[in-house]
Every structure is written in structure tokens, then in C-alpha cells.
Amino acid sequence: MSASMTFPHFRQKICCFRRIENTFLLSKYSKHVKRCRHTDSWKDVTSGEVEISMSNSRTLRLASGKLARFSDGSAIAQLGDTSVMVTAVSKTKPSTATFLPLTVDYRQKAAAAGRIPTNFLRRELGPTENEILTGRAIDRSIRPLFPDGYFYETQIVCNLLAVDGVNDPDVLSINAASAALAVSDIPWAGPVGAVRIGMVDGELIVNPSRREMTHSSLNLIVTGCDGNNVVMLEASANNLLQQDFLKAIKRGVKETQAIVRKIKELAKLCGKPKRLPIKLFAVEQELVEAAAELARSRIRDVLLDDSHSKISRDRALDGVRLDVVERLRLTYPDQDNFQLSEAFGATLKSVFRDLILDENRRCDGRELTDVRDISCSVNVYKPLHGSALFQRGQTQCLCTVTFDSLESAFKSDSVSVITGAFREKNFMVHYEFPPYATNETGKSGMVGRRELGHGALAEKALRAVIPDNFPFTIRLTSEVLESNGSSSMASACGGSLALMDAGVPIADHVAGIAIGLVTRPSKDNPHSIGDYKLLTDILGIEDYLGDMDFKMAGTKRGVTALQADVKVPGLPMRIVMEAVQQAVDGKSRIMAVMRECISEPRVEKKENAPVSIRLEVPPHRRSKFVGAGGYNLKKLTAETGVQLSPIDDTSFTVFAPNQSAMDEAQEAIAQLLSEEKEPVLDFGAIYTAKIVELKEVGVMVELYPNMQPALLHNSQLDQRKINHPSALGLDVGQEISVKYFGRDPVSGRMRLSRKVLQNPATKVVRNLGVSTLDASPAASKES
């Protein structure tokens, strides 16, 4: 990661690094190869369909050749009534990029879910967070199987055709992308298959429905290829035990093999012959040998000098690269700078791998299973609700916790909810990676796909320990101040410390670690892994030059999150199992250091900690408490800063940013609710009412002070029919006598009448506007 930033000419996808996979791919399709020519007519495209019976008696259907036939390859995947179409197109002319320019566009269509977008334009706008994360999962599942040196612009487009609200389309999209590439003429060493594994009541479920996922303690996506090998893993879990987690991975890999076999059948039915690229970017072996002769010993000296920091090591290697390239240019004047830099890059990677595989030596002098030095502190800035600084080696994260009312919870749009996103979440992690973290310059503020992915991984790691009934919305921000590998796992560690500092009653600390891998092909079978070494707590250069980034987080009890990205075309299960065990050992050592800093959530509240209470309001006082159009609540928020959210007909949640604001708000609330005790009105009695408003349909009157005005309808004002109260000479402030007939049983409104009093006079008239309720008979006369 960091090395690619410092050495822009060193690229991961160059043929000289892994020429074996290239040779295997071309020999695999040599009988059916044609040189960079597309099918001349869509009429030549044949159609086919296969069905895969999963172990849970559900059927996955894959079809190709009927839709989008101008693309290089297209496929439709259907599970239940959810259908996804994926197309694959790759240009026949190479791009100017020095890496594989692969783009995966996954877009949610509201029409597929039977919805209309609710934005102003009523159409789909920019990609949502769920779309970006799904696109990243598809990319990571197919990218390792493209041939090295294939620098041709390639685009995968996922189009949701129908969503039934039961089956999520993300895993379907991975399988459809695999099928689209398999039937296309694009060089690709697939296919792959993907399944989701859930666990309900201790039982593993393959491709569970959305309802089953609400009760599942595991959400695991497994992408596998031929030979029970793993290509991609993505998981969130509720403190799942290690043995159950490994069992789920094995089950997922086994299920993917049936999908892989059926996609191969589909490719035989309607697949196109694979094209032979015009050029696969590779460095000549003579140039690599010349670079190795000039640079090998110098690179070795730099890599073995454990006194180097990240920046000094990168600068030292960059100095060696510039010198070697200049000297090579004298011997090979016809070669361009890219070829010369790639020759040096091949040498760098070779020396780096040999040191680890042959001598067990790492750049910073650690053993293969050692964790870097860790330091951490909490309550870094006292005005914050919670803060922590986590430092592991040269990776440094500042994590802050902010509380707000439940109204501030993130709410997904209806289409995202139907396609598998959270309906509402009151815990969110925002990951920030400014350019200065790697001694670079660049634009700040925009959240990229990488930042979203790392933040989502840290959120999965911590969500399992957040209590369900927490009265606040929690926003955890992780700002990477220094980066030299595994900043997402540092965010999980720092986030756990900050949550405890804020007093969130989390069950236990969460720690995360990244495991790396360096491999060497087998001598007997160059298509399989021979020698390999796993690295605990990898540096940035070990991530860049290695073959795997295996991130895992969890508590002392179990696993909460996992994300595995590989660069080789599939990992055997034995390596995955060893990586899990090595990650468990590493996170245990990290957690021990974190407990020394803070061992349990803070009990005493900070001075600026927010406060939340539950307020009960009688139903008959609710309208006066809220006010017309919510006026009283808006005024309360403006004056005191508190937020009131209705829970039900009689309850409100009152959120205040601090205790002083809550005290001020409680005084104002007490005034709103401190009315005089309402007098008991007698049915059939006559009362003196004061007119407070004239309306077209009648007059609004009060029988006693601070009463909610009641309507006296025109039909009850006089024996004669009138169209407006002014016809009787009535005016605001005038007092009249009315008779009380109780309240309407449905609306609860008072039923009053003046008309009935125009009959023979009643003996008792009651005026509730005076100090005593026993008014004199003279009060019955209208003024």
C-alpha cells in the first residue's frame, strides 16, 4: 500500500512477478485462442442455462446468451425471484496504465424493488455506500484471476433486474460476474463461485433469506475457485467462536465448488473462444537479470537495516532505483523508463521474498509472528465524549466518540433496505485517511471507496459489542495520522479504547490484526503453492510486495469481523486455517496491552457527557405541550439545545448535550405542564364562556383560564340559522353563557351549546373565570 504511493512506477500487476500464472492461462486456452477479435454478429451468440441445487434445497439459476449480446460476456443469476444481470467488456487495445484498469459498477435500481426514488429528480443518483461496498466485494473476487500484465481497460456492470426482498443480490452479482467472464472471450483464469453462510441457533445456513439473517450470528461471504481454494472472504459475526468460524468457512468453500462446476458447463454451452491479447506487459528476462546484478545487494542492505523508518526506507529504495535505472539506460538505450523501473521492481520483490522464505527475516527485524510495539492512551482531549490514541509501530490512529440523540441515527433509503442494508443504525464508524499520513499531498474531504471499505470493516468489528438498548446514537471517527500498514485494524483497536473512555458499556475490548503471506510456486506443480510464510502484523511494504492481506478482529471470546484479500489465484484451506490461528494469537497480545490502558468502560460521567431521559405527558396535555405546529418543542430546542423525540402517544425522549442544558430544559418543561388543576365540569350545567376567536364556522371559547379553546359551532349559537358569528354581534373578549353536554366519545372535544339557553332560563349559571365556582344568578346574563 505505502510502497505503491512512494514508488509510483512499481506496480503489483506486472507479468515478471508471476509469469507462471500467465503461462498457465494462455496454455489453458491455446486450443480456442483467437487474436483480439470479437464475435462479428450477435446472431453468433448461443444461449444456455444451468441450475445449481444448493445443499439447503434452494436452486440458483445461471443463464447467458439472451440479453446484452453486444457485450463481451453477459450472464443472469436468479435465486428465488431476485435476478441480476452482469455484463463484462474489455477493450482490445492496451491502455496506458501500468496496472489492470478494472472497474466494477454495481447500481441498485429502484424499479427492481418496485419503488420510485424519493429524491427531487425521482431517479437514481450517485452510488450509495451499500453499492460501493458490494462493488468492492465483486472486484476482490475476480481481480486475482486476471493474467499478470493484462493492462486492458475492463468494466463489469451489474444491473438489478428484480429484487424480491427475500434474497440479497450481492452474492448473486459475484456469481453472475464470474459467469459473464467465463462465457466471454476475455482472458481470465476463473470461474469462481460465491455463497453467503449464516448461523441460526448453532446451525449453518447456506444463502439465508433476509428474515433468517436478522436472527443470524454470522454473515460470511465466501468466494472460492477450483480445488477448494479461497479467493475472497468477508465476514461480520457476533462474537463467534473460532471453531465455528472455521467450520463456516469450510462449508462455504465446499458449496462454491458446485457453482464453479456449473459455470464451467455454461461456458461450454455458450462460451466464446478466449482472445489472445496483443501484448501482455512483461519485462524481458535479460533486463531483469541486469537489474538484479546492479541492485540485488544494495536492496538487500536496505531491507535488512531495521533502523529505517517507513519514510527513510522508501527514500533509500527510491535512491537505489533511480541510480539503477540510469545505469541500465546506458546499457539499454532503447528501453523506456517503465521497462527499466519494472526490472528494478522485479528485483526488489525477489529479494524481499527470498529474505522471508529462506532466512525468516523481515524489514524491521521482527520474527514472523511478532507484533510491533504498541502504545495507547485514552481521554486525550477532555472536551470530547470519548477519545483514544492508538499507536502500533508507525501506524497511528486518533479515535473520537460523539453521542447524539436517536434522531441522528443513519437511515437507509427504502431500496437499500430491500437489497440488504441496515434500515437504521445508531452506531457508525467514519474512517479518514488524509494524505499527510504517508507524507504525501492531495485533496482532502472527499470520501473514497477505500475509506468507505476500511470504515465498514472497523464498524463490523465493533458493532457486535455495542449494546442494543443504548440511549444515544454513536459516531466513532478514526483519523489515521500515520500509516505503515493495517490502519483499519488500528481503527478497530483505537475505537474500542475510545468507546470505553466514553462510558459505552461494551462487553469486552475488540482488537484487530492483519496477517500477510509470501509464497513460492511448487517445483513439482508450478500452478500450486509450494513454500509459504505467514507474517503477523504486516508493514505497508509487506502488504504491497506480499500475496495476501488477511484482516481479522474480535474479542477474547471470539471473532467479530474478517476481510481477506489475496493476490494469488486461490488459497488452500490449510493456509486460511493457519492465518486464522495466527491472527487469534496476535490479537490476544494486542488486547493485553489495551487492557493495561483501560480495562472496563468508564463508570463516572464526564462533565460534558450528554443526558437522556424519558418524559411522560398525559394525553390531554400533549397538544398544549407540543404547541401549534410543534411550536413549543421548536422553541424549547432553540432556547436550551435539547431535542425531544416522540416514543408513543404519552412518552417523549429528551436528549440534552450536557446536564446544565437538561436542567434548563426541565424547568421550561415544568412550566409548560404546570397548569392549574382542571375543574370538573358537570353535565348539563351552564357556564360563562369567553370568546377568544371568531371563525367562519363558529367561535372559539374558554370556560376557564389556560384552557385549550373549544369550538362553539354556528349551529349551536342561535335558534336561527346563521353563516357567521358576526351576524349575532359577537366579538372577541365577549362573555356568553353556554351549556355543557360532555365530550365527544371519539374526538374528546367539548360539546357546548348556546342555542338551548334561548328556551326558558335555567336557574344555575356557573362562572369558572372567577375565584369561586359558585357564581351568582346575575352571572347568567350576557354582557
C-alpha positions, 0 to 999 in steps of 0.5 A: 500500500505505502510502497505503491504511493512512494514508488509510483512506477512499481506496480503489483500487476506486472507479468515478471512477478508471476509469469507462471500464472500467465503461462498457465492461462494462455496454455489453458486456452491455446486450443480456442485462442483467437487474436483480439477479435470479437464475435462479428454478429450477435446472431453468433451468440448461443444461449444456455442455462444451468441450475445449481441445487444448493445443499439447503434445497434452494436452486440458483439459476445461471443463464447467458446468451439472451440479453446484452449480446453486444457485450463481451460476456453477459450472464443472469443469476436468479435465486428465488425471484431476485435476478441480476444481470452482469455484463463484462467488456474489455477493450482490445487495445492496451491502455496506458496504465501500468496496472489492470484498469478494472472497474466494477459498477454495481447500481441498485435500481429502484424499479427492481424493488418496485419503488420510485426514488424519493429524491427531487429528480425521482431517479437514481443518483450517485452510488450509495455506500451499500453499492460501493461496498458490494462493488468492492466485494465483486472486484476482490473476487475476480481481480486475482484471476486476471493474467499478470500484465493484462493492462486492458481497460475492463468494466463489469456492470451489474444491473438489478433486474428484480429484487424480491426482498427475500434474497440479497443480490450481492452474492448473486452479482459475484456469481453472475460476474464470474459467469459473464467472464467465463462465457466471454472471450476475455482472458481470465483464469476463473470461474469462481463461485460465491455463497453467503453462510449464516448461523441460526441457533448453532446451525449453518445456513447456506444463502439465508433469506433476509428474515433468517439473517436478522436472527443470524450470528454470522454473515460470511461471504465466501468466494472460492475457485477450483480445488477448494481454494479461497479467493475472497472472504468477508465476514461480520459475526457476533462474537463467534467462536473460532471453531465455528468460524472455521467450520463456516468457512469450510462449508462455504468453500465446499458449496462454491465448488458446485457453482464453479462446476456449473459455470464451467458447463455454461461456458461450454454451452455458450462460451466464446473462444478466449482472445489472445491479447496483443501484448501482455506487459512483461519485462524481458528476462535479460533486463531483469537479470541486469537489474538484479546484478546492479541492485540485488545487494544494495536492496538487500542492505536496505531491507535488512537495516531495521533502523529505517523508518517507513519514510527513510526506507522508501527514500533509500529504495527510491535512491537505489532505483533511480541510480539503477535505472540510469545505469541500465539506460546506458546499457539499454538505450532503447528501453523506456523508463517503465521497462527499466523501473519494472526490472528494478521492481522485479528485483526488489520483490525477489529479494524481499521474498527470498529474505522471508522464505529462506532466512525468516527475516523481515524489514524491521527485524521482527520474527514472523509472528511478532507484533510491533510495539504498541502504545495507547492512551485514552481521554486525550482531549477532555472536551470530547465524549470519548477519545483514544490514541492508538499507536502500533509501530508507525501506524497511528490512529486518533479515535473520537466518540460523539453521542447524539440523540436517536434522531441522528441515527443513519437511515437507509433509503427504502431500496437499500433496505430491500437489497440488504442494508441496515434500515437504521443504525445508531452506531457508525464508524467514519474512517479518514485517511488524509494524505499527510499520513504517508507524507504525501499531498492531495485533496482532502474531504472527499470520501473514497471507496477505500475509506468507505471499505476500511470504515465498514470493516472497523464498524463490523468489528465493533458493532457486535459489542455495542449494546442494543438498548443504548440511549444515544446514537454513536459516531466513532471517527478514526483519523489515521495520522500515520500509516505503515500498514493495517490502519483499519485494524488500528481503527478497530483497536483505537475505537474500542479504547475510545468507546470505553473512555466514553462510558459505552458499556461494551462487553469486552475490548475488540482488537484487530490484526492483519496477517500477510503471506509470501509464497513460492510456486511448487517445483513439482506443480508450478500452478500450486503453492509450494513454500509459504510464510505467514507474517503477523502484523504486516508493514505497508511494504509487506502488504504491497510486495506480499500475496495476501492481506488477511484482516481479522478482529474480535474479542477474547471470546471470539471473532467479530469481523474478517476481510481477506484479500489475496493476490494469488489465484486461490488459497488452500484451506490449510493456509486460511486455517493457519492465518486464522490461528495466527491472527487469534494469537496476535490479537490476544497480545494486542488486547493485553496491552489495551487492557493495561490502558483501560480495562472496563468502560468508564463508570463516572460521567464526564462533565460534558457527557450528554443526558437522556431521559424519558418524559411522560405527558398525559394525553390531554396535555400533549397538544398544549405541550407540543404547541401549534405546529410543534411550536413549543418543542421548536422553541424549547430546542432553540432556547436550551439545545435539547431535542425531544423525540416522540416514543408513543402517544404519552412518552417523549425522549429528551436528549440534552448535550450536557446536564446544565442544558437538561436542567434548563430544559426541565424547568421550561418543561415544568412550566409548560405542564404546570397548569392549574388543576382542571375543574370538573365540569358537570353535565348539563350545567351552564357556564360563562364562556369567553370568546377568544376567536371568531371563525367562519364556522363558529367561535372559539371559547374558554370556560376557564383560564389556560384552557385549550379553546373549544369550538362553539359551532354556528349551529349551536349559537342561535335558534336561527340559522346563521353563516357567521358569528358576526351576524349575532354581534359577537366579538372577541373578549365577549362573555356568553353563557353556554351549556355543557353536554360532555365530550365527544366519545371519539374526538374528546372535544367539548360539546357546548351549546348556546342555542338551548339557553334561548328556551326558558332560563335555567336557574344555575349559571356557573362562572369558572373565570372567577375565584369561586365556582359558585357564581351568582344568578346575575352571572347568567346574563350576557354582557 
